[in-house]
Amino acid sequence: MAAATTTKTTLLDNEERKQFVSSNGTNSINAPSWQSCFYCTRENFKTIGEFVTHLRNRHCTREGGSFVCRYGFNGVCASLPLDGVSDRDYDAHVAKYHVNQQSRESPPEWGVYSAAQNLPAVLNDPQKGKQSNLFTKKWGEHFVERASIPGNPRLPDVTHADFAVYLGSIGKRYRWHERRQQQQQQQQQTATTATTPEHLSAVPVPEIFLKSQLQLHHASTFDQVFPSYMQTEGSSKLQRQQTGRQLQEQLSHYLDIVEVKIAQQVSQKSAAFFHAMTTQHAILAEMQQAAEQVRQLRSALAQLHGSAVVDSFRVMRYAQRRQHYVTTLDKLRLMATVHKTQPMLQLLLGTQDYVAALDLISTTQEILAAELLGVHCFKHLPMQLGEMEKLIDKMLTTEFERYAATDLNRPLLDGGQPETDSVCAEEDKLVAIVMGLLRKQNFSFVQSYQQEAIATIRAIIKQLLIELLSRGDHELCLTGAGEQSLELTLTEWLTMLQRASYALGGVLERIKAVVSIMQQTADAAAGGSSPQEHTVNLIDSEAFLSAAHHEQLSGQLQQLLQAVCHYCHERCANIVSPQSLERCAASEQELLQLSQIVEEFSETTQSICSAPSVPLQLALKVQASRYAQRFHAEHKQKLALLLDQERWRQVDIPQEFQRIIDRMTAGDYAKQAPLETPHLGLNGGGIGNPVLLVEGKQPFALVSVALLLIQMLYEYGGSAQRLPLLASYHARNVVDLLRCFNSRSCQLIIGAGAMRVAGLKTITSTNLALVSRALQLVLYLLPRLREHFESMSGYEAIERDYQGHIKEIEHKIHGIVSERVTAQLEAWDARPPIPSQTFRHISRHLVKLHEAIAGVLPEAQIHEIYGVVHRNFKDKLREQLLKLNIYNNGGPQHGVVTSELTFYMETLRTLKALPPSQLDNGILEHIWLY
């Protein structure tokens, strides 16, 4: 882009030169060389002197006392390249080679390949090596052999045609510009002519004689004054004399003309001249009169100065002197006050008034810098005050650390009883220290107090653990904070946690009281008032704490409370962590006690820092999770064992289990579940009803493992009610337990696994009905369990699984009977006796099925099963009738079919296996409808 810009500039300059030359016409080509400068555009000269002056100012450099000509291509003169000459020789060089040059060749157009190297580049060229003829060459643009440098392939080849559009667009404007330039030059020439005096405008005197300065030592001026005098070198002496005589006569003629014109002007202005001479005498008289008036005025001013001004100025001088004395006295009093600064500081520090001491130091330093600057006797006092200020800052930090350690390490009351005295000791001292630290803008005391509080908490827990271990025969080596995994019982751990929570609660109350006093002090330092009822005695002082610093300090104090409470939770969490209790199996009562301790301590810390702490709650949830896993593993293992041992026979329901169902229906899980299993009371005196009544009207015939499942569900619900923390864990475990019961019962009954595990000879319809009834009882309890646990993940899935299992059992039951009925009908033929042996067997199968499920399943489910069997019977009978070509034509075979169906329907009516609406003789007509 830079190369393209340079190329454009060069082309434009060349174009301007061409247009300039063409504008001057063809005659300008042979014009003298001094009329224009080839290297400066639009520079035209009327005389040789102007051209020489231009070369000296623009194309010449002065180096010391010598002149170097730069009028040439690339600023190098071809006739005088680098040789400096004197002033006279320079003028001769210009006159010989530049002024009198008859013709000049236009230099070649410069391009990026025209640049010549300088001497350092040639001497340091590593490719040339040692050059033998280096000092014999003449320096110039041909000093180094030019090499053709190929063009850059990445740059486009820019030609004159690329600028044709641009030159065409600006050509018209450029020509207009040239015309404007010529008009301005003509106007300037006209103005110059117009400035010639009127009385000399008609005088044929050259303009050079009318200039204010006539410098004949300039060659151009001399040439104009004595024209053709320097070009008469070849003429004879007589010719030169004639030329000089003619020039003298011409100059004399010019002088006579000027004298005549002056005489004419004087004669024209003579009246004005004589008038000015006449009025001069009047002006002199007026000036004498004005001088006399000035002398009188000066005399009057001298009298006034002696009588009024001198005394007045003397009074003013005395008043100013008195003011200086007063100012000096004030300075002396101020110096005396400043001199008493150090004793006053000792007094203030003795009364623990740190803020006043710091204010006194600050005020004294301001006075020394503003009003007592330069006093020699106080030159060391600012440095002493600075050192004392640093000493006070260090003293405040030490006093605060000592106070914090003393206050936090005060003995605590036993048993976690609240302290009757003031929670914070020496409040006035704390206020004074905190105010001093705030005055110094030193907010690091918050971090110092936090570290001291954490160290105190660590020491308390360590001391409690030592006291606990000292009561037993435990051997240990304490390191760190003292919360190692030790050989302690769960009771000892709970005791340790309870004592730690009481002790830490007391320490946190102290910390809260101290932080509250700090906050009140900060409010007072910021110019506000504390909204709390219990306010401390604050020191009266101006507000010196900015709003930004006050907000920052308030945030740090709140973070201090939160950090200390969080650290307490972490220390207590280490006590109840799995590493500490990994050898202890907590019971529900112990877990309940642990939960109460944690909740009380969490409420205490939250009331102090207004933010919940997570570590101790997480540790409690870990313990609850371990207990829930162990609880679930025991019950799941027990359920799996009883399922494998179950004989799948109906058992009587003890009264205690009836009460459990009633409580679960009502959502009451407060009472403990019975400790004995159903197997213990089957043959004893505690036998109740043969069926379990739900809501007082729905009977459920159950097996013993179903009663155990009810007991387990009640225990899960009771545990979740006593410990709400376990509700979420028990909810997931209940779903897992029900899923285990469903899958295992399906494997044992539907999959006939009970024949191998429990030794059953066959899986009867009674076994299937008992399993179905147990599943229906679980479906009845599921919504109530979900309501009790508030949320059960996987509830919909377990409900679908149980419903599908019940449908599968029903399909299994009516499938058994339908297969036998189908087998009997395939061998049946419409012939006497009536009823035939086939229908007798069918009736016997229906009666056995009814005997197996009548006392187990509800009537609606029995009707549904027999309805499926009845439909299958009709479909199979229609197929058999079609196969035997028996039709509803009133023939003998039609009568046999009618008698068989009448016997079949009589059996169903006797069993009441179908709803009354389906027990009529409509089958006698429907059987013939295909």
GUDREN-893090 format. One line per 10 residues: number of its first residue (from 0); their letters; for each residue z, y, x of C-alpha. Coordinates in steps of 0.5 Angstrom, whole numbers. Example, Ala and Ser with C-alpha at 12.3 -4.5 7.8 and 13.67 -1.06 7.14 Angstrom:
<sites>
0> AS> 16 -9 25; 14 -2 27 .
</sites>
This chain:
<sites>
0> MAAATTTKTT> 0 0 0; 2 5 6; -5 3 9; -9 4 3; -5 11 2; -7 13 9; -14 11 8; -14 15 2; -12 21 5; -16 21 11 .
10> LLDNEERKQF> -22 20 6; -20 26 2; -19 31 9; -26 29 11; -29 30 4; -26 37 4; -29 38 11; -36 36 9; -35 41 2; -33 46 7 .
20> VSSNGTNSIN> -38 46 11; -43 45 6; -40 51 2; -42 56 8; -49 54 8; -54 51 13; -53 57 18; -45 56 19; -47 50 23; -49 54 29 .
30> APSWQSCFYC> -44 59 28; -39 61 34; -34 56 35; -28 61 35; -29 63 27; -26 57 24; -21 51 27; -24 44 26; -17 41 25; -14 46 20 .
40> TRENFKTIGE> -17 46 14; -19 53 11; -17 57 17; -23 62 18; -22 68 23; -26 74 24; -24 76 31; -23 72 37; -16 75 38; -14 71 31 .
50> FVTHLRNRHC> -17 65 34; -13 65 40; -7 67 37; -8 61 32; -9 56 38; -3 59 42; 2 58 35; -1 51 32; -5 47 38; 0 49 44 .
60> TREGGSFVCR> 6 46 47; 11 50 52; 14 46 57; 19 50 61; 14 55 64; 8 52 63; 3 51 57; 0 45 55; -7 45 50; -7 41 44 .
70> YGFNGVCASL> -13 43 41; -17 36 41; -17 29 37; -10 26 37; -7 33 40; -10 32 46; -15 37 49; -21 33 53; -21 39 58; -14 40 60 .
80> PLDGVSDRDY> -11 33 57; -3 33 60; -3 39 66; 1 45 64; -2 51 66; 1 58 67; 0 64 61; -6 67 65; -9 60 66; -8 58 59 .
90> DAHVAKYHVN> -12 64 56; -18 63 61; -18 56 59; -18 58 52; -24 63 53; -28 58 57; -27 51 53; -26 53 46; -28 61 45; -35 61 49 .
100> QQSRESPPEW> -36 53 47; -43 54 44; -43 47 41; -38 42 39; -39 35 37; -35 33 31; -30 28 33; -30 21 30; -26 19 24; -19 17 25 .
110> GVYSAAQNLP> -18 10 23; -12 5 24; -16 2 30; -17 8 33; -9 9 36; -8 9 43; -3 6 47; 3 10 51; 5 9 58; 11 5 57 .
120> AVLNDPQKGK> 7 0 52; 2 -1 58; 7 -2 64; 11 -7 60; 5 -11 57; 7 -18 59; 0 -21 58; -3 -16 64; 2 -18 69; 1 -14 76 .
130> QSNLFTKKWG> -4 -9 75; -7 -6 82; -11 0 79; -6 2 75; -5 9 79; -12 10 80; -14 11 73; -14 18 69; -9 18 64; -12 19 57 .
140> EHFVERASIP> -15 15 51; -19 11 55; -14 9 60; -13 2 56; -19 -3 55; -20 -3 47; -20 -9 44; -23 -11 37; -17 -12 32; -19 -17 27 .
150> GNPRLPDVTH> -18 -14 20; -12 -17 16; -14 -22 11; -9 -20 6; -11 -13 6; -17 -11 2; -23 -8 5; -23 -1 2; -29 3 3; -32 10 0 .
160> ADFAVYLGSI> -34 7 -6; -27 5 -8; -26 13 -9; -32 15 -12; -29 15 -19; -23 19 -16; -27 24 -12; -32 25 -18; -26 26 -23; -23 31 -18 .
170> GKRYRWHERR> -30 34 -16; -30 39 -21; -23 42 -21; -24 42 -13; -30 46 -13; -26 51 -18; -21 51 -14; -25 53 -8; -28 59 -12; -21 61 -14 .
180> QQQQQQQQQT> -20 62 -6; -26 66 -5; -24 71 -10; -17 71 -8; -20 73 -1; -25 78 -3; -19 81 -7; -15 81 -1; -21 85 3; -22 90 -2 .
190> ATTATTPEHL> -14 91 -2; -14 92 5; -20 97 5; -16 101 -1; -10 102 3; -14 106 8; -12 113 8; -17 117 3; -18 123 9; -20 118 14 .
200> SAVPVPEIFL> -24 113 9; -31 117 10; -29 117 18; -34 113 22; -28 111 26; -27 103 27; -21 100 24; -18 98 30; -16 105 32; -12 106 25 .
210> KSQLQLHHAS> -7 101 26; 0 102 28; 0 98 34; -6 98 39; -5 93 44; -10 93 49; -7 87 54; -10 82 48; -17 80 50; -19 81 43 .
220> TFDQVFPSYM> -17 88 42; -20 90 49; -26 87 47; -27 91 40; -25 97 44; -30 96 50; -35 92 46; -40 89 51; -36 91 57; -34 84 59 .
230> QTEGSSKLQR> -41 81 59; -45 86 64; -43 82 70; -50 81 72; -52 89 71; -52 94 76; -47 99 78; -52 105 75; -52 101 68; -45 100 68 .
240> QQTGRQLQEQ> -43 107 69; -48 109 64; -45 104 59; -38 107 61; -40 114 60; -43 112 53; -36 109 51; -33 115 54; -37 120 49; -36 115 43 .
250> LSHYLDIVEV> -29 116 44; -29 123 45; -33 124 39; -28 119 35; -22 124 38; -26 130 35; -27 127 28; -20 126 28; -17 133 30; -22 136 25 .
260> KIAQQVSQKS> -19 132 19; -12 134 22; -14 141 22; -17 140 15; -11 137 12; -6 142 15; -10 148 12; -10 144 5; -2 143 6; -1 150 9 .
270> AAFFHAMTTQ> 2 153 2; 7 147 2; 9 148 9; 11 155 9; 15 154 2; 19 149 6; 20 154 12; 22 159 7; 27 155 3; 31 152 9 .
280> HAILAEMQQA> 35 159 10; 38 158 3; 40 151 4; 43 153 11; 47 158 7; 49 153 2; 52 148 7; 56 154 10; 59 155 3; 60 148 2 .
290> AEQVRQLRSA> 64 147 9; 69 153 8; 71 149 1; 72 143 5; 76 146 10; 81 149 4; 81 142 1; 84 139 7; 89 144 8; 91 143 1 .
300> LAQLHGSAVV> 92 136 2; 96 137 8; 101 141 4; 101 136 -1; 102 130 4; 108 133 7; 112 135 1; 111 129 -4; 107 123 -1; 112 122 5 .
310> DSFRVMRYAQ> 118 122 2; 115 117 -4; 113 113 2; 120 113 5; 123 111 -2; 118 105 -2; 119 103 5; 127 103 4; 126 99 -3; 121 94 1 .
320> RRQHYVTTLD> 126 93 6; 132 92 1; 127 86 -2; 126 83 5; 134 83 6; 135 80 -1; 130 75 1; 133 73 8; 140 72 5; 137 67 0 .
330> KLRLMATVHK> 134 64 5; 140 63 9; 144 61 3; 138 56 2; 139 54 9; 147 53 8; 146 49 2; 141 44 6; 146 44 11; 151 41 6 .
340> TQPMLQLLLG> 146 35 4; 148 30 9; 156 30 6; 153 31 -1; 149 24 0; 155 21 3; 159 23 -3; 154 21 -8; 153 14 -5; 161 13 -5 .
350> TQDYVAALDL> 160 14 -13; 154 9 -13; 150 15 -16; 144 13 -13; 139 16 -17; 142 23 -16; 142 21 -8; 135 20 -9; 133 26 -13; 137 30 -8 .
360> ISTTQEILAA> 133 27 -2; 127 29 -5; 129 36 -7; 131 37 0; 124 35 3; 120 39 -2; 125 45 0; 124 44 7; 116 43 6; 115 49 2 .
370> ELLGVHCFKH> 121 54 3; 124 52 10; 117 50 14; 118 52 21; 126 53 21; 127 50 28; 134 48 27; 132 43 21; 126 40 25; 129 33 25 .
380> LPMQLGEMEK> 132 34 18; 126 31 15; 126 25 19; 133 24 18; 132 24 10; 127 19 11; 131 14 15; 137 15 10; 132 14 4; 130 7 7 .
390> LIDKMLTTEF> 137 6 8; 139 7 1; 133 3 -1; 135 -3 3; 142 -2 0; 140 -2 -7; 136 -9 -6; 142 -12 -2; 147 -10 -8; 143 -12 -13 .
400> ERYAATDLNR> 142 -19 -10; 149 -19 -9; 151 -17 -16; 146 -23 -19; 149 -28 -14; 156 -26 -16; 154 -26 -24; 150 -32 -24; 155 -36 -21; 161 -35 -25 .
410> PLLDGGQPET> 164 -41 -27; 162 -43 -34; 167 -46 -40; 167 -53 -41; 164 -56 -47; 159 -51 -48; 164 -46 -51; 161 -39 -52; 164 -34 -47; 169 -29 -51 .
420> DSVCAEEDKL> 169 -24 -45; 163 -20 -44; 157 -24 -42; 155 -19 -37; 160 -17 -32; 160 -10 -29; 155 -7 -33; 156 0 -30; 154 -2 -23; 148 -6 -25 .
430> VAIVMGLLRK> 146 0 -29; 147 5 -23; 143 0 -18; 137 -1 -23; 136 6 -24; 136 7 -17; 131 2 -16; 127 5 -21; 127 11 -18; 124 8 -12 .
440> QNFSFVQSYQ> 119 5 -16; 121 -2 -13; 120 -7 -18; 121 -13 -14; 128 -14 -16; 125 -17 -22; 122 -23 -18; 129 -23 -14; 133 -24 -20; 128 -30 -22 .
450> QEAIATIRAI> 129 -33 -16; 136 -33 -16; 136 -35 -23; 132 -41 -21; 137 -43 -15; 143 -42 -20; 140 -47 -25; 138 -52 -19; 145 -52 -17; 148 -53 -24 .
460> IKQLLIELLS> 144 -59 -25; 145 -62 -18; 153 -61 -19; 153 -64 -26; 149 -70 -23; 154 -70 -17; 160 -70 -23; 157 -75 -27; 156 -80 -21; 163 -79 -18 .
470> RGDHELCLTG> 166 -82 -25; 162 -89 -23; 161 -93 -17; 154 -91 -16; 151 -90 -9; 146 -85 -8; 143 -80 -3; 141 -73 -6; 135 -69 -4; 132 -63 -7 .
480> AGEQSLELTL> 134 -61 -14; 138 -68 -15; 134 -71 -21; 132 -77 -18; 131 -84 -21; 138 -87 -21; 141 -93 -23; 144 -90 -29; 145 -92 -36; 142 -89 -42 .
490> TEWLTMLQRA> 148 -86 -45; 150 -83 -38; 143 -80 -38; 144 -77 -45; 151 -75 -43; 148 -71 -37; 142 -68 -41; 147 -66 -46; 152 -62 -41; 146 -59 -38 .
500> SYALGGVLER> 143 -56 -44; 150 -53 -45; 151 -51 -38; 144 -48 -38; 145 -45 -45; 150 -41 -42; 147 -39 -36; 141 -37 -40; 145 -32 -45; 148 -29 -38 .
510> IKAVVSIMQQ> 140 -28 -36; 138 -25 -43; 144 -20 -43; 142 -18 -36; 135 -17 -37; 137 -13 -44; 141 -8 -40; 135 -8 -35; 130 -6 -41; 135 -1 -44 .
520> TADAAAGGSS> 136 2 -37; 128 2 -36; 127 5 -43; 132 11 -41; 129 12 -35; 122 13 -39; 125 18 -43; 126 14 -49; 132 11 -53; 134 3 -53 .
530> PQEHTVNLID> 134 1 -61; 139 -4 -59; 146 -4 -62; 149 -5 -56; 147 0 -51; 150 1 -44; 153 8 -41; 147 11 -38; 147 16 -32; 144 23 -35 .
540> SEAFLSAAHH> 138 24 -31; 131 27 -33; 125 22 -34; 122 19 -28; 119 13 -30; 112 13 -32; 109 10 -39; 105 5 -35; 110 3 -30; 115 2 -36 .
550> EQLSGQLQQL> 110 -2 -39; 109 -6 -33; 116 -7 -32; 117 -9 -39; 112 -15 -38; 115 -17 -32; 122 -18 -35; 119 -22 -41; 115 -26 -36; 122 -27 -33 .
560> LQAVCHYCHE> 125 -30 -39; 120 -34 -40; 119 -37 -33; 127 -38 -33; 127 -42 -40; 120 -46 -38; 124 -48 -31; 130 -50 -35; 125 -54 -39; 122 -57 -33 .
570> RCANIVSPQS> 129 -59 -30; 131 -62 -37; 124 -66 -37; 126 -69 -31; 132 -72 -34; 129 -75 -40; 122 -77 -36; 119 -84 -36; 121 -84 -28; 128 -83 -30 .
580> LERCAASEQE> 129 -88 -36; 124 -93 -34; 129 -98 -34; 132 -96 -40; 130 -98 -47; 132 -93 -52; 134 -95 -59; 133 -91 -65; 140 -88 -65; 139 -86 -58 .
590> LLQLSQIVEE> 133 -83 -59; 135 -79 -65; 141 -76 -61; 136 -74 -55; 132 -71 -60; 137 -67 -63; 139 -65 -56; 132 -63 -55; 131 -59 -61; 138 -55 -60 .
600> FSETTQSICS> 136 -53 -53; 129 -51 -55; 132 -47 -61; 136 -44 -56; 131 -42 -51; 126 -40 -56; 131 -35 -59; 132 -32 -52; 125 -32 -49; 121 -32 -56 .
610> APSVPLQLAL> 116 -37 -54; 116 -44 -54; 117 -48 -48; 113 -55 -47; 115 -59 -42; 122 -62 -45; 118 -63 -52; 113 -67 -48; 118 -71 -45; 121 -72 -51 .
620> KVQASRYAQR> 114 -74 -54; 113 -79 -48; 120 -82 -50; 118 -83 -57; 111 -86 -56; 115 -91 -51; 120 -93 -57; 114 -93 -62; 110 -97 -58; 116 -102 -57 .
630> FHAEHKQKLA> 118 -102 -64; 110 -104 -66; 110 -109 -61; 116 -113 -63; 114 -112 -71; 107 -114 -69; 109 -120 -65; 114 -122 -70; 108 -122 -76; 103 -126 -72 .
640> LLLDQERWRQ> 108 -131 -71; 110 -132 -78; 103 -132 -80; 102 -138 -76; 108 -141 -78; 106 -139 -86; 105 -145 -91; 102 -140 -96; 106 -143 -102; 109 -138 -107 .
650> VDIPQEFQRI> 117 -136 -106; 122 -133 -110; 123 -126 -109; 130 -124 -107; 134 -118 -110; 134 -114 -104; 126 -114 -103; 126 -112 -110; 130 -106 -109; 126 -105 -103 .
660> IDRMTAGDYA> 119 -104 -107; 123 -100 -112; 125 -95 -106; 118 -95 -103; 115 -94 -110; 120 -88 -111; 118 -85 -104; 126 -87 -102; 126 -89 -94; 133 -87 -93 .
670> KQAPLETPHL> 137 -94 -93; 136 -99 -88; 132 -105 -89; 135 -112 -90; 137 -115 -83; 135 -122 -85; 128 -125 -86; 126 -128 -93; 126 -135 -90; 134 -134 -89 .
680> GLNGGGIGNP> 135 -133 -97; 130 -138 -100; 134 -144 -101; 141 -140 -101; 145 -137 -107; 141 -130 -106; 135 -132 -110; 132 -127 -115; 126 -127 -119; 120 -132 -118 .
690> VLLVEGKQPF> 115 -126 -118; 116 -119 -115; 116 -113 -121; 112 -107 -119; 114 -101 -123; 117 -106 -128; 111 -109 -131; 106 -111 -125; 108 -118 -123; 106 -121 -116 .
700> ALVSVALLLI> 107 -128 -113; 108 -127 -106; 109 -132 -100; 114 -131 -95; 110 -127 -90; 108 -122 -95; 115 -120 -96; 116 -120 -88; 110 -115 -88; 114 -111 -94 .
710> QMLYEYGGSA> 120 -111 -90; 116 -108 -84; 113 -103 -87; 119 -100 -90; 122 -100 -83; 116 -96 -81; 117 -91 -86; 125 -91 -85; 124 -90 -78; 119 -84 -79 .
720> QRLPLLASYH> 124 -81 -84; 130 -81 -80; 126 -79 -74; 120 -74 -76; 117 -74 -69; 115 -81 -70; 111 -80 -76; 105 -80 -73; 106 -86 -68; 108 -90 -74 .
730> ARNVVDLLRC> 102 -88 -78; 97 -90 -73; 102 -97 -72; 102 -98 -79; 95 -98 -80; 94 -103 -74; 99 -107 -77; 96 -108 -84; 89 -109 -80; 92 -114 -76 .
740> FNSRSCQLII> 95 -118 -82; 88 -117 -86; 84 -120 -80; 89 -126 -79; 90 -128 -86; 83 -128 -87; 82 -132 -80; 87 -137 -83; 85 -138 -90; 78 -136 -91 .
750> GAGAMRVAGL> 76 -139 -84; 81 -145 -85; 85 -143 -79; 91 -145 -82; 89 -152 -83; 89 -152 -75; 95 -148 -74; 100 -149 -79; 98 -156 -81; 95 -155 -88 .
760> KTITSTNLAL> 91 -161 -90; 86 -156 -94; 86 -149 -97; 87 -149 -104; 85 -144 -109; 93 -143 -110; 93 -141 -102; 87 -136 -104; 90 -133 -110; 97 -132 -106 .
770> VSRALQLVLY> 93 -128 -100; 89 -124 -105; 96 -122 -109; 99 -120 -102; 93 -116 -101; 93 -113 -107; 100 -111 -106; 98 -108 -100; 93 -104 -103; 98 -101 -108 .
780> LLPRLREHFE> 103 -99 -103; 97 -96 -99; 97 -89 -102; 105 -88 -102; 105 -90 -95; 100 -85 -94; 103 -79 -98; 110 -81 -94; 107 -81 -87; 103 -74 -89 .
790> SMSGYEAIER> 97 -77 -85; 94 -84 -83; 88 -84 -79; 84 -90 -81; 86 -90 -88; 80 -90 -92; 77 -96 -87; 83 -100 -88; 83 -99 -96; 75 -102 -95 .
800> DYQGHIKEIE> 77 -108 -91; 83 -110 -96; 78 -109 -102; 72 -113 -98; 77 -118 -97; 80 -119 -104; 72 -119 -106; 71 -125 -101; 77 -129 -104; 75 -128 -111 .
810> HKIHGIVSER> 68 -130 -109; 71 -136 -105; 75 -138 -111; 69 -138 -116; 64 -141 -111; 69 -147 -110; 68 -148 -118; 61 -146 -119; 59 -151 -114; 62 -157 -117 .
820> VTAQLEAWDA> 60 -155 -124; 53 -155 -121; 53 -161 -118; 56 -164 -125; 50 -161 -129; 45 -164 -124; 47 -171 -126; 47 -169 -134; 42 -172 -139; 42 -170 -146 .
830> RPPIPSQTFR> 45 -177 -149; 51 -180 -153; 57 -180 -152; 59 -174 -154; 62 -170 -150; 59 -173 -144; 63 -175 -138; 59 -169 -134; 62 -164 -139; 69 -168 -139 .
840> HISRHLVKLH> 69 -167 -131; 67 -160 -132; 73 -158 -137; 78 -162 -132; 75 -157 -126; 76 -151 -130; 83 -153 -132; 85 -155 -125; 83 -148 -123; 87 -145 -128 .
850> EAIAGVLPEA> 93 -148 -126; 92 -146 -119; 91 -139 -120; 94 -137 -127; 101 -136 -124; 99 -132 -119; 93 -128 -121; 93 -123 -126; 90 -124 -133; 84 -119 -132 .
860> QIHEIYGVVH> 83 -122 -125; 83 -129 -128; 78 -127 -133; 73 -124 -128; 73 -130 -124; 72 -135 -130; 67 -130 -132; 63 -131 -126; 64 -138 -127; 61 -138 -134 .
870> RNFKDKLREQ> 55 -134 -132; 53 -139 -127; 55 -145 -132; 50 -142 -137; 44 -141 -131; 45 -148 -129; 45 -151 -136; 38 -147 -137; 35 -149 -131; 37 -157 -133 .
880> LLKLNIYNNG> 35 -156 -140; 28 -153 -138; 28 -159 -133; 29 -164 -139; 24 -161 -144; 30 -159 -149; 28 -154 -154; 31 -150 -160; 28 -155 -165; 33 -158 -169 .
890> GPQHGVVTSE> 32 -165 -166; 37 -170 -163; 37 -167 -156; 38 -160 -159; 44 -163 -163; 47 -166 -157; 47 -160 -153; 50 -156 -159; 56 -161 -159; 57 -161 -151 .
900> LTFYMETLRT> 57 -153 -151; 62 -153 -157; 67 -158 -153; 66 -153 -147; 68 -147 -151; 74 -150 -154; 76 -152 -147; 75 -144 -145; 79 -142 -151; 85 -147 -150 .
910> LKALPPSQLD> 85 -144 -143; 84 -137 -145; 80 -136 -139; 76 -131 -142; 77 -124 -146; 77 -126 -154; 70 -123 -155; 67 -128 -150; 70 -134 -153; 66 -134 -160 .
920> NGILEHIWLY> 60 -139 -161; 55 -134 -159; 53 -139 -153; 50 -143 -158; 44 -138 -159; 44 -135 -152; 43 -141 -148; 36 -142 -151; 34 -134 -149; 30 -135 -143 .
</sites>
